[in-house]
Amino acid sequence: MKSLGQRAHGLRLERMQASPQWQDGGFRNVFPIAPGLRDSSVPFPGLTDFLFGGERRVPSKPLPMLDPRENWRHPPHSGLRATWLGHSTVLIEIGGLRLLTDPVWGARLRPCHGLAPNASNPCRSLSRTFRRLMRF
């Protein structure tokens, strides 16, 4: 998509401006923020805040982890089960089917070598089991 990250112009800008949500040079949310949901005295965080701001965001103690393989031997009673395996990997079981979202097969969670720390979730070792089952 060549227009990603560029200012809209031409027909694209015309379509945007024709939208009912377009007001005063930009899109506006048609649903107001509920009272008490947003504290207007607190500024929105910026990218710098997420990357370099404040205290380090590390859990005060290890996250509880259970080995899910025993439960997987039996179908879920309700027909629905979701098992978080770490990072953004979830095994969803619904109606007898299994869907693995965003699997992490390696030891690092990164787009480039050396850019991120090692994955700390011991459940990632289950990836060998999934690879055997899925024949990756």
PASENU-531358 format. One record per residue (C-alpha): x, y, z; residue in one letter. Coordinates in steps of 0.05 Angstrom, whole numbers, plus 5000, padded with zeros to 4 digits. Each point is the difference from the previous one (the first is absolute). Layout:
PASENU-531358
XYZA
...
//
This chain:
PASENU-531358
500050005000M
503950604974K
495750515037S
501749725069L
503550545039G
498850554949Q
495250585002R
493549854962A
498950374935H
495749974938G
494249514999L
502049685066R
499750665036L
493250154967E
497349335025R
502550145070M
497050705001Q
493349714977A
499649565062S
495050195054P
505649935051Q
504350534965W
499750675037Q
504850595005D
505549684958G
500049315032G
495949405021F
496050075064R
497349445044N
492449994996V
499649685069F
502250475055P
504749765054I
495749815060A
500750465061P
505349745048G
503249554948L
505550494982R
503550485048D
501250624957S
505350265048S
504649414982V
503550074932P
499949434950F
506649615000P
504450074940G
504749504967L
505750265042T
496149835063D
499049284977F
507349914979L
503850395053F
495250265052G
499149875073G
501549375039E
501849354968R
493849594984R
501749325029V
495449575042P
501650025075S
500149235001K
500049454947P
493549894964L
496449365020P
500849464947M
496649334993L
501649454950D
493649974957P
501649334965R
495949575049E
493850434988N
501049964925W
499149255001R
492650115014H
495350444960P
497350615038P
493349885034H
497050634971S
502949894930G
504250625009L
506950095031R
505550524991A
507049875027T
505050585002W
506949734984L
503950655006G
501250644962H
494250014950S
499349254991T
493349715019V
497249304986L
492650074987I
495749375001E
492950084975I
495249474976G
505449474995G
504750434958L
506650305024R
502850674977L
507050235020L
500850754996T
506650354986D
504649425020P
506950155027V
504549434976W
506750295020G
503550225063A
499450754985R
494150454989L
502750484948R
499750224928P
507750074996C
505649605032H
502350285067G
494350505005L
496149675056A
501549585061P
499049255004N
492849765008A
499249875074S
493849574997N
501749265011P
493849824960C
503750184937R
503349325005S
493249724980L
501550264930S
503549354985R
493649635016T
496050464954F
505049934943R
499449245004R
492450055000L
499750504944M
505949744959R
503350684993F
//
